Amino acid sequence: MRTRVLLIDAQTLLREGIKEVFRTDRSIAIVGEAGDGYDGVAQTSTLAPDVVVMDVALPGGDGIATIRAIRARCPSTQVVVLTDVDDGGVYCNAIAAGAAAYVLKTLSPAELASTIHTVAGRGCAPLLPGVGAHVTPHAWPRSSS
């Protein structure tokens, strides 16, 4: 069974590159793509992918709000943040919003495929080396209680 993936990233070249990487992979099907958060949420609602691979730096709404909207509309869809934002606060906010994994754009295609399969199967993925190196207890979002 193929894992159905939606890509959300402002960079067309990156989306095209990921599609090309997985074009011959029989385990991953890229079912759609969006260049901003609004279109990404709409496509998630329409396509109901297994996994959304998205950046947190998006035009048309911030990535954290996009994660929350995706998880609210499609709770069974897992979110993998693929970004070049290596910031502990952003990492913690993304995980708190419902992201199952947070990986940097420096990872290899094999590591991305493994992350996609892991979150599709288990709903979460371990951190890859170098991700969230600046995460501290003070970086977690504070509750409003």
C-alpha positions in Angstrom: 0.0 0.0 0.0 1.4 3.4 -1.0 1.6 6.3 1.5 -0.3 9.2 0.1 1.6 12.5 0.5 0.7 16.2 0.1 3.5 18.7 -0.2 3.2 22.3 1.1 6.1 24.6 0.4 6.5 28.0 -1.1 9.5 26.9 -3.1 8.3 25.4 -6.4 11.8 23.9 -7.1 11.8 22.1 -3.8 8.3 20.6 -4.5 9.4 19.6 -8.0 12.6 18.0 -6.6 10.7 16.0 -4.0 8.2 14.8 -6.6 11.0 13.7 -8.8 12.8 11.8 -6.0 9.6 9.8 -5.3 8.4 9.4 -8.9 9.8 5.9 -9.0 9.2 5.0 -5.4 6.3 2.5 -5.3 5.7 3.1 -1.5 5.0 6.9 -1.7 2.5 8.7 -3.9 2.6 12.5 -4.1 -1.1 13.2 -4.4 -1.0 17.0 -4.4 1.0 20.1 -3.7 0.4 23.7 -2.5 2.5 26.8 -2.3 0.9 28.3 0.8 -0.9 27.4 3.9 -4.4 28.3 2.8 -4.3 26.1 -0.3 -2.5 23.4 1.7 -5.3 23.2 4.2 -8.0 23.2 1.5 -6.2 20.4 -0.4 -5.7 18.4 2.8 -9.5 18.5 3.3 -10.2 17.4 -0.3 -7.4 14.8 -0.7 -7.2 13.4 2.8 -3.5 12.4 2.4 -1.8 10.0 4.9 1.0 12.5 5.4 1.5 16.2 4.7 5.1 17.3 4.3 5.3 21.0 4.8 7.5 24.0 5.7 6.7 26.2 8.7 7.7 29.3 6.7 4.7 29.8 4.4 3.1 32.7 2.7 -0.7 33.0 3.2 -0.7 32.1 6.9 1.9 30.9 9.3 3.0 27.2 9.4 2.0 26.6 13.0 -1.6 27.7 12.2 -1.5 25.5 9.1 -0.5 22.5 11.2 -3.4 23.2 13.7 -5.9 23.6 10.8 -4.8 20.4 9.1 -4.9 18.3 12.3 -8.4 19.8 13.2 -9.9 19.1 9.7 -8.1 15.7 9.1 -7.1 14.2 12.4 -5.8 11.0 10.7 -3.4 13.0 8.5 0.1 13.2 10.0 2.3 16.2 9.5 6.0 16.2 8.8 7.6 19.6 9.0 10.5 19.8 6.5 12.2 23.1 7.0 15.5 25.0 7.2 14.3 26.7 10.4 16.5 25.1 13.1 15.0 26.9 16.1 14.0 25.3 19.3 11.0 27.5 19.9 9.6 26.9 16.4 10.2 23.1 16.8 8.3 23.0 20.1 5.4 25.1 18.7 5.2 22.8 15.7 5.1 19.6 17.8 2.6 21.2 20.2 0.4 22.2 17.2 0.3 18.5 16.1 3.3 17.8 13.9 4.5 14.2 14.2 8.0 15.0 13.0 10.3 18.0 12.5 13.2 17.5 10.1 15.6 19.8 8.3 15.9 20.2 4.6 19.5 19.0 4.8 18.3 15.4 5.2 18.7 12.8 2.4 15.8 11.5 0.3 16.1 8.1 2.1 15.8 9.8 5.5 12.7 11.8 4.3 11.1 8.5 3.0 11.9 6.8 6.3 10.3 9.7 8.2 7.2 9.7 6.0 6.8 5.9 6.5 7.4 6.1 10.2 4.8 8.8 10.8 2.3 7.1 8.5 2.7 3.9 10.5 3.2 5.1 14.0 2.1 8.7 14.1 5.4 10.0 15.3 9.1 9.9 14.4 12.3 10.1 16.4 14.4 13.3 16.0 17.1 13.0 13.4 20.6 14.1 14.5 21.0 17.9 14.5 17.2 18.7 14.8 16.1 20.8 17.7 19.7 21.2 19.0 18.5 24.4 20.7 15.5 22.9 22.4 15.3 23.7 26.1 12.5 23.5 28.6 12.0 27.2 28.3 11.3 26.9 24.5 8.0 25.0 25.1 4.9 27.1 24.6 3.3 28.0 27.9 -0.3 26.9 28.6 -2.9 29.6 29.2 -4.1 28.0 32.4 
